[in-house]
Amino acid sequence: GGDLVATVGLIETPNGAVNVVPGRVRMSLDVRSPRDDDRMRALADIRAEMAKIAAARGVKADLHVSYDMPAAPCDLALSEA
């Protein structure tokens, strides 16, 4: 909610085929917010939901943070443009 944004930028299905459910999927997820606490809370919620779904479906889900930068305010005039 609010200013929080999450974007999937990449989805890979190694050895995938048109009519086959993939055995493995790799994806990127960019979670952004002007407030670090909101971003970290969202990441914890995403991690918990992934674990819940994986357990219910009997699959494995891993989340690896490869890039983490603190929130940086943007110039108001630039944001309004």
C-alpha positions, 0 to 999 in steps of 0.5 A: 500500500501507499508508496510501496512498489514491487516489480517482477523484472525477470522470469526464467524457466530453465528447460521449459516448454510450451506444454510443460509445467516447469520444474524450476522457475527463477525470477527477480523482484524489485521492492521499493519504498521511500521508507526502509521500514515499509520495504523491509516489512513488505519483504518479510510478508513476501517471504512468509507468503512464499513459504506458506504457498510452497508448504501447501503445494509441496515445493521448495521456494528460496528468496535470495536478496542480491541487492539492498540499498536504503531509501533515497528521497527524490527531488520534489520538482523531479517527482512532480514532473 
